[in-house]
Amino acid sequence: MPLALSQLMCAPCLNCLPSGIGLALCKRLLTVDDGLHLCLACRNMGKAKAARAALLASHSGAQVTMVQVDVGDLQSVFRAADELKQRFQRLDYVYLNAGIMPNPQLNVRALFSGLFSRKVIHMFSTAEGLLTQGDRLTADGLQEVFETNIFGHFILNTWV
Ligand SMILES: NC(=O)c1ccc[n+]([C@@H]2O[C@H](COP(=O)([O-])OP(=O)(O)OC[C@H]3O[C@@H](n4cnc5c(N)ncnc54)[C@H](OP(=O)(O)O)[C@@H]3O)[C@@H](O)[C@H]2O)c1
């Protein structure tokens, strides 16, 4: 049965491709039905091509296409959604698994001011206030984590 499937694809880098949930899901889906049509929606087309090659290596009969999208950029999301609508009559499933989670950093200023305060024991026993997480504003004026993990997916899903 032909099945048009758009997937936001995890392809972190060529040598750790198997670790991404998106790639693992693609492999699993093709194992169940290698007649599926998968469309990999990726930000980095080099990684998308590598993921496609990896999938075709194990499922040579599969139909695997690609579309470029950065879910942290609304213009890119609208363009990708329009392209998907033009290329496919329907999408049966959309897997929205792209995401970022910036690593927390030590807040050096909080560390030094906490050292000379009455909160020092509390600070070291709970680490409260010691860690900070960077979350820059995107060109769309949204917090990057929110736009990437939630809003971009919402708009893409709505627009297609
Ligand atoms: N793995 C876990 O145990 C776990 C647990 C809970 C939740 N999650 C969540 O599940 C999702 C997938 O996890 P994962 O382990 O597969 O993560 P991953 O290996 O880091 O893959 C994340 C993928 O998202 C893509 N991505 C990031 N920003 C993007 C953007 N602006 N536009 C398009 N693609 C973008 C990345 O593409 P690039 O290669 O271009 O960077 C990467 O391929 C993430 O949201 C993660 O936070 C994972």
The ligand as an SDF file (V2000), in Angstrom:
LIG
                    3D

 48 52  0  0  0  0  0  0  0  0999 V2000
   16.4670   10.5500   23.4010 N   0  0  0  0  0  0  0  0  0  0  0  0
   15.7910   10.6530   24.5460 C   0  0  0  0  0  0  0  0  0  0  0  0
   16.0110    9.9010   25.5250 O   0  0  0  0  0  0  0  0  0  0  0  0
   14.6960   11.6900   24.6990 C   0  0  0  0  0  0  0  0  0  0  0  0
   13.9570   11.7370   25.8920 C   0  0  0  0  0  0  0  0  0  0  0  0
   12.9370   12.6740   25.9930 C   0  0  0  0  0  0  0  0  0  0  0  0
   12.6840   13.5530   24.9810 C   0  0  0  0  0  0  0  0  0  0  0  0
   13.4300   13.4990   23.8510 N   0  0  0  0  0  0  0  0  0  0  0  0
   13.1020   14.4500   22.8030 C   0  0  0  0  0  0  0  0  0  0  0  0
   12.8110   13.7430   21.6020 O   0  0  0  0  0  0  0  0  0  0  0  0
   13.2840   14.4790   20.4810 C   0  0  0  0  0  0  0  0  0  0  0  0
   14.2520   13.6380   19.6430 C   0  0  0  0  0  0  0  0  0  0  0  0
   15.2490   13.0910   20.4950 O   0  0  0  0  0  0  0  0  0  0  0  0
   16.6140   12.5160   19.8980 P   0  0  0  0  0  0  0  0  0  0  0  0
   17.2870   11.7910   20.9880 O   0  0  0  0  0  0  0  0  0  0  0  0
   16.3420   11.8060   18.6090 O   0  0  0  0  0  0  0  0  0  0  0  0
   17.3900   13.8790   19.6400 O   0  0  0  0  0  0  0  0  0  0  0  0
   18.6450   14.1590   18.6850 P   0  0  0  0  0  0  0  0  0  0  0  0
   19.3430   12.8930   18.3690 O   0  0  0  0  0  0  0  0  0  0  0  0
   19.3810   15.2890   19.3070 O   0  0  0  0  0  0  0  0  0  0  0  0
   17.9620   14.6690   17.3550 O   0  0  0  0  0  0  0  0  0  0  0  0
   17.3050   15.8850   17.3230 C   0  0  0  0  0  0  0  0  0  0  0  0
   17.0650   16.1910   15.8680 C   0  0  0  0  0  0  0  0  0  0  0  0
   16.2940   17.3710   15.8180 O   0  0  0  0  0  0  0  0  0  0  0  0
   16.8040   18.1050   14.7550 C   0  0  0  0  0  0  0  0  0  0  0  0
   16.5620   19.5300   14.9150 N   0  0  0  0  0  0  0  0  0  0  0  0
   16.9810   20.3120   15.9320 C   0  0  0  0  0  0  0  0  0  0  0  0
   16.6130   21.5780   15.7070 N   0  0  0  0  0  0  0  0  0  0  0  0
   15.9670   21.5800   14.5140 C   0  0  0  0  0  0  0  0  0  0  0  0
   15.3710   22.5960   13.7460 C   0  0  0  0  0  0  0  0  0  0  0  0
   15.3500   23.8820   14.1470 N   0  0  0  0  0  0  0  0  0  0  0  0
   14.7800   22.2500   12.5710 N   0  0  0  0  0  0  0  0  0  0  0  0
   14.7930   20.9700   12.1520 C   0  0  0  0  0  0  0  0  0  0  0  0
   15.3600   19.9630   12.8260 N   0  0  0  0  0  0  0  0  0  0  0  0
   15.9470   20.2670   14.0070 C   0  0  0  0  0  0  0  0  0  0  0  0
   18.2900   17.8620   14.7450 C   0  0  0  0  0  0  0  0  0  0  0  0
   18.7330   18.1710   13.4590 O   0  0  0  0  0  0  0  0  0  0  0  0
   20.2590   18.6020   13.1740 P   0  0  0  0  0  0  0  0  0  0  0  0
   20.9500   17.2940   12.9530 O   0  0  0  0  0  0  0  0  0  0  0  0
   20.1810   19.4680   11.9660 O   0  0  0  0  0  0  0  0  0  0  0  0
   20.7600   19.3180   14.3890 O   0  0  0  0  0  0  0  0  0  0  0  0
   18.3600   16.4120   15.0910 C   0  0  0  0  0  0  0  0  0  0  0  0
   18.3680   15.6290   13.9290 O   0  0  0  0  0  0  0  0  0  0  0  0
   13.9630   15.7210   21.0340 C   0  0  0  0  0  0  0  0  0  0  0  0
   13.0070   16.7430   21.0320 O   0  0  0  0  0  0  0  0  0  0  0  0
   14.3020   15.3250   22.4560 C   0  0  0  0  0  0  0  0  0  0  0  0
   14.3690   16.4650   23.3050 O   0  0  0  0  0  0  0  0  0  0  0  0
   14.4110   12.5910   23.6980 C   0  0  0  0  0  0  0  0  0  0  0  0
  1  2  1  0
  2  3  2  0
  2  4  1  0
  4  5  1  0
  4 48  2  0
  5  6  2  0
  6  7  1  0
  7  8  2  0
  8  9  1  0
  8 48  1  0
  9 10  1  0
  9 46  1  0
 10 11  1  0
 11 12  1  0
 11 44  1  0
 12 13  1  0
 13 14  1  0
 14 15  2  0
 14 16  1  0
 14 17  1  0
 17 18  1  0
 18 19  2  0
 18 20  1  0
 18 21  1  0
 21 22  1  0
 22 23  1  0
 23 24  1  0
 23 42  1  0
 24 25  1  0
 25 26  1  0
 25 36  1  0
 26 27  1  0
 26 35  1  0
 27 28  2  0
 28 29  1  0
 29 30  1  0
 29 35  2  0
 30 31  1  0
 30 32  2  0
 32 33  1  0
 33 34  2  0
 34 35  1  0
 36 37  1  0
 36 42  1  0
 37 38  1  0
 38 39  2  0
 38 40  1  0
 38 41  1  0
 42 43  1  0
 44 45  1  0
 44 46  1  0
 46 47  1  0
M  CHG  2   8   1  16  -1
M  END
$$$$
